[in-house]
Structures are given as structure tokens and as C-alpha cells.
Amino acid sequence: MRAPAAKVLLALAVTGALSAAPALAGTEDRLDRLEARAQVIADLAMDVDRLKRENRELRGTVEELENRVEQLTRRIREIATDFDQRLLQRQAAPAPQAAAPAPPAQPPAAKPAPGNGAPSAAPADHAGEQAEYEAAFKALQQKKYKEATAGFRSYLRKYPAGDNADSAHYWLGEALYVNDDEKGALGEFQTVLDKYPQSSKAPNALLKIGYIQHATGDRKKAEATLTRVVKQYPQTPAAKLAQQKLDAIRAEGR
């Protein structure tokens, strides 16, 4: 009886083990799937963190590039101003005064008429006008733009019809332009064209109006103004610069 009983017990144990095997296999399979999902979630979280980090880095790069563009824009304006100054400095400088002829020995100098003995104040006024203009122009050359702006405005208040009024309006426009006052600069350049159309500053004043129109987003007006410079003032440095700017603007639109 013991041998059959042992066999029965062994058979029951084997049967139990076989019935438990599928349950264990199913549990392990579910665990594997859960672990795989957890790994996917972890990988996605790492990807999100990496994208956030890259986005922060890109924002920093964009801000740095914007700062560099702003600095380069200011530098380009300064270079353009220096170029104009070198180009037109001879025109802005006063003409050399001829030496006064020696007074003749005969006849003697005429006496002043009665009641008109006071000497004329015109030479002194001219000297003061020229000195004030040159002081403002010197400040501009030294890149003291605020000082130059104040100097040219003071000159124009005192001498609105002075010998250097057209140049004062033009250089005042340049000083304002470098300091990002496009509206003020536009008004000064336009004054040169309106009041002094024959001035040597007129071609460059029109050129700078085109630059400002483009900088403020009015591309059509800028193209029309720059084309006018090329046609109205051919064979001038302003016309060459206008054509270069036109080519650049048209390249942007392609």
C-alpha cells in the first residue's frame, strides 16, 4: 500500500507544479511589459529634458545674435558717418581767405561820414558763426553725438540763414541718425532738400532718407528714393552707395 500511495502523492505534486507554471509565466510576462513601458516613459522624459535644455540654449544664442546684430548696425552707421565725413570734410571746411591788399599810399583814407562812425559788426558776426559751426563739427568728428546735436541746433537758432546752414542741417541729421532718432534725422535731411536743393549735401541727404525708409520697414519708398539718387545725381559717391543699397534690398526679396 505504501508504494501506490507514494506514487499518488508524486503524481499530485507533478500535476500541481504543471498547473502553477502558466500562472508564473503570465506574471513574468506582465512584469516584462511593465518594465518595458517604464523604460519608454523614462526615455521620453529624458528626451523632453534634453529638448528643454536645447531650447534654453537656442534662446540664449538668439539673444546673443540679436545683441551682435544691434552692435553691428550701430558700427555700420558709425562707419558710414565717418566715410561721409572724410568725403565731405573738404566741402565743410571754410575756404582759405585771401590776404588783404596793402592800403594805397594815396589818396588818404576817407573819413567816416558824420553819424556813421561805428565800425561794421559783420566781420565779428561771421567769425563767431564760423567758430560755432566748427565746434559742433569737431564734436561730431570725435563721435560726441549729443554734444554735436546741441551745437548744430544752437548754430541754426542763431544763424538760420548762415553760410553753413545747409551743412549744419545735414550733420545734425547724421548725429540724430547715429543715435537712432530716425524721425528727427529724416526731418533734417528733408530740410536740406527743401531749402537747399543745390547744396553739395543734397545727394547724401537724399541717400540717407532712403536708408531711413528701409530701416523703418518702408521698402517701396526706400527703393523709389534710392533710385532717385542714382538718376538725379549720377557719377557721385551717393549714387554708387544708393545702387549698392538697392542691390542689397532686391536680394532680400528674392
Secondary structure, 3 states (H helix, E strand, C coil): CHHHHHHHHHHHHHHHHHHHHHHHHHHHHHHHHHHHHHHHHHHHHHHHHHHHHHHHHHHHHHHHHHHHHHHHHHHHHHHHHHHHHHHHHHHHCCCCCCCCCCCCCCCCCCCCCCCCCCCCCHHHHHHHHHHHHHHHHHHHHCCCHHHHHHHHHHHHHHCCCCCCHHHHHHHHHHHHHHCCCHHHHHHHHHHHHHHCCCCCCHHHHHHHHHHHHHHCCCHHHHHHHHHHHHHHCCCCHHHHHHHHHHHHHHHHCC
